[in-house]
Amino acid sequence: MRVSEIVTLQAYLDRWAGTDAGRKAVAGAVRTIATTGVGIADLVARGPLEEGLAKIRGTDPNAGGDAQKELDVIAEERIVTALKGTEVAFLASEESEELIPVNTSGRLVVAVDPLDGSSNIDTNVSVGTIYSILPYDAAAHANPAAAVMRTGSHQVAAGFLAYGPATILVSTLGEGTQVFVYDRDKADFFLARDQVEIPAETKEYGVNQSNVRQWHAPMAAYIADCLAGKDGPRAKDFNMRWVGSMVADAFRIFTRGGVYVYPSDKRKGYENGRLRLIYEANPVAFLTEQAKGAATDGKTRILDIVPHHIHQRIPLVFGSKAEVEKIASYY
Ligand code: FDP
């Protein structure tokens, strides 16, 4: 057993929080989301034995305009129920149009994508849960939505769980990025990597390349240059990896570098890309920067973007810093 594996998530959070009430509230929310994730991972692990997890619920799309699947709704319900015992006042969720009141006297707001990678639910491919934690002050935020409608630079913590071969938690509390792994035998999360560093340079990108004919010129030019390989302007051969669940693609990037790219394109509804700013791009951008990577919409640092809608979409590029900067140079 590696030395780091003797540090449980609880011990790590307790040490970080100390006696500070604000930090203890954050620690409680992180621990609760992680624990809830274990239950979701159990459901996912039953695969086709758990019938209907990918079944489309109702006829209406969710707040972000995507079809809502059974597991999306189950995951959201579990998270809301679990957070009632924490200091989370309101929850913004991909699956709900409006903020959900949780424990309205609490001092935090949380934004979540309860189940990222919904299109992979029934394919035995990793899916996950993404969260962003912000401070909430009832006196300052007469409208609680204002507490989540702030730039990502206001996040006090963020992270995601990925339900794959291993159930992992990638977390930041603003002091670097940590990876915790759930040990099923010991029924606990253990620190596996502290102070994660995404290599600045890479030869690997992740993009849904089937959209090439829909892309605008900068994105098309960037990928064309990557595809030209050693003989092209980049003078190196690139590799492509695309899981199609952002949490899984992100974990690969946190492990060995690379870039994830979801640009805006010419399709109806993709004018601002596909990913949601508040509960997908912001938390991943916070984790990425804390791991010495970069995250942008092509022109602006993600964490500097002022939201105008809870479910707003944003073009997203994140990962190895030098490659993210290279992509931005095409815009
Ligand atoms: P999904 O809609 O399946 O939840 O969050 C949006 C997202 O997945 C990302 O996880 C993923 O990277 C992307 O959309 C997949 O988009 P494509 O369907 O275009 O591949």
Residues whose N, C-alpha, C, O or C-beta is under 5 A from the ligand:
A	BS01	FDP	L115 D116 G117 S118 S119 N120 N208 G244 S245 M246 V247
